[in-house]
């Protein structure tokens, strides 16, 4: 009888692990025709983004935070010199205005780009994310990104 009482006392009571938010998963992103992109939101407040197209690839990674039903993604710039692709398409793109991950660096000839998330906001709607910061001109012409 004493053995059973001691055995009962030695067991720890464990609480269930907290559930991850429903948006912490991999999301398919349709930005352009013929591109294939994946946004992965992890429970540890980090995200990764990877996109491939016909002749190039782009990536990002950083941190996220949630405010009510809004998810905010902010990239962490890599230490290597790459051309920056603004996720919201707000930068004017021309050979004279290309932005790089490091000020005044000259990127190596490459087909790899860095996609920058500049505290960009997404609304969580069931099985979709609605991007709120897209360049209005692009959005008028082509509509918003599809993220599902």
N, C-alpha and C positions, 0 to 999 in steps of 0.2 A: 504494500500500500504506500509506504514512504517513497519507494522508487518511482511510482506513478506520479506522486506530487512533485518530486524533484524534477522529473522529466518535463512536466508541465511548466514549471518555473523557468527552466533553462531555454525554452523556445522563445525567440524574439517575435514580437508582433510586427509584421511588415505591412506598410501601407502600399496600395497600388501605385505604380508609376504614373505620373501625370500624363494625360493624353496630349499628343502633339496637335497643334492646330490643323484644321483640315486643309489649309493651303500649303502645308509643308510636304511637298511632293514634287515630281517633275511635271512641267507644263510644256506643251507643244506651243511654239510661237510662230505665227505666220506674219512676217513683216513685208516681204517682197515675194513676187512670183518666183518660183524655182529656188527659194531658199529653204533650208531645213534647220530649224533652231529649237533648242531645248533650254528652258530655264528651270533650274532645280533649286527649290527653297528648302533648306535643311532646318531641323528643329534647334540647332545650335546657333541660330541667328546669323547664318552665313548663306550666301547664294552663289551659284555658278551659272554661267551662260555660255553656250557654245552654238555657233551658227556656221553652216557651210552653204556655199553657193556654187555657181558654175566654175569659177576660177579663184575663189578666195575662201578664207575661213576667218572667223572673228570669235573672240572669247572675252569673258569678264568674270570677275569674282568680287565679292565684297560682303557687306553686312546689310541686314534688314531690320526694320522695327515696325511695330504695328500700333496704330492709333485708331481706335474704334474699328470701323470696317475698311480702313485704308492701310495698305502695305507700302512702305517706303524703302526703296533699294538705293544704296550708295556704293559705288565701285571703289575698290582699292587699286590704285595704279601699279602696274608692274615696274620692276627696276630696269627693264630693257626698253630701248627706243623703238616705239611702234607708232604707226599712224592711228589716230583716234577716230572711231566711228561713234558719233553721238546717237544713242538709242532713240532719242526723240526727234532726230533729224532737224535740229535747230541751227546747226552750224552751216554756213555757206561753204560748199565744197568746190574748190578750185585749186589748181596746182600752187598758187601763191598763198592760199589761206589754209592749207592743211595744218591741223594741229597734231602734235606728237605728245607722247606720254612724258617725255622729258623736255623741258624748254630748250629750244635751239639745237636739238640733236638732229642727226641725219640718219633716218632709218635705213637699215640694210634693205636691199631689194628682196621683197618677200610677198607672199600672198596672205600673210597673217596680219590681222588688225586687232586693235583693242576696242571693245565696245564699252562706252562710258555711260554709266547710270549715275546721274547727278542729283541724288535725292529725289528720284522720280517716283511718282505716286500711282498706285493701282488700287481700284476698288475691288473688293472680294465679293463676287456675286455667284453663289452656288458653285458650279463647276467651271467658272470662268474668272479671269482677271480682266478688268477694264482699265486700260491705260489712260491716264488723265492728262499727260503732259506732251502729247504728240504735237508737232508743228502744225498749226491750224491750216496752213495752206495745203500741206500734204494730206491732212485729214479730209479737207473739202474735196480734193481731187480723187482720193483713193479709199477713203474710209479709215477707220481705226484698225489697229492690229487685232488679230484674233489670237487669243491666248486661252487655251483649254487643256 
